Amino acid sequence: MELQGKTVLITGSSRGIGAAMALAFAEKGANIVLNSRRPIAMQQIVRIKAYGVDCIGVVGDVTKDAAAMIDSVLAHFGQLDVLVNNAGVTADKLMIRMSTADFEQTLQTNLVGTFNLIKQSLRPMFKQRAGCIINLASVVALTGNIGQANYAASKAGIIGLTKSVAREAALRQVRCNVLAPGMIDTAMTQVLSEKVKTQVITEIPLRRFGQPKEVAQAAIFLAENEYLTGQTLAIDGGMTMC
């Protein structure tokens, strides 16, 4: 896919991996739709527009505002070419202490929210007979993790959802893939103690945390390669290599 002039919606893009993706796609010449549950900072929009592309912010909660979000994109740009489902939450607890609410709320945002955006995006993409959907999972979907039964379940569900959507959408030339980041240097991992970070790094063959821009580069690869669909790309420094 030639990204110049395309429209890219990235959920949860006010910071971290989502913000890095927005800059990477803008550098490729794509118009950007930022999303957050809170108003997008004007300085972030200005920074993206400096690449010579258009950029708007759409406030919305993926669990309930998906239809309105897609309507806003189509009203402004008239098309949606790439959807990146990046919005996600964690609520870590050991299984024995995890409430049903803890479990359900994580699945609601991570898995149901992803479903909502895919469903609303397929109609315009089918009409165009072109489109790319990139869903953010995690290496814990492949390995599991102590204290993250809810998070791992939600991200594993995204992988199954992606494979099904990829099969259904292929006849309309719409592709759907998964990015599964490992330990990335974001606000989510910065709260870890130095002891925990040191221990985790020993389990990563490349011996470091990844950077948001490296995940963004992988997203660009998935968007541009038109013969990739239904795949899960782990960007994890080798944590899950077979």
Secondary structure as UniProt FT lines:
FT   TURN            4..5
FT   STRAND          7..10
FT   TURN            11..12
FT   HELIX           16..27
FT   TURN            28..29
FT   STRAND          31..36
FT   HELIX           42..49
FT   TURN            50..52
FT   STRAND          55..59
FT   TURN            62..64
FT   HELIX           66..77
FT   STRAND          82..85
FT   HELIX           95..97
FT   HELIX           100..107
FT   HELIX           108..112
FT   HELIX           113..128
FT   STRAND          131..136
FT   HELIX           140..143
FT   TURN            146..147
FT   HELIX           149..169
FT   HELIX           170..172
FT   STRAND          174..181
FT   HELIX           187..190
FT   HELIX           194..201
FT   TURN            202..203
FT   TURN            205..206
FT   HELIX           212..224
FT   TURN            226..227
FT   STRAND          232..235
FT   TURN            237..240
//
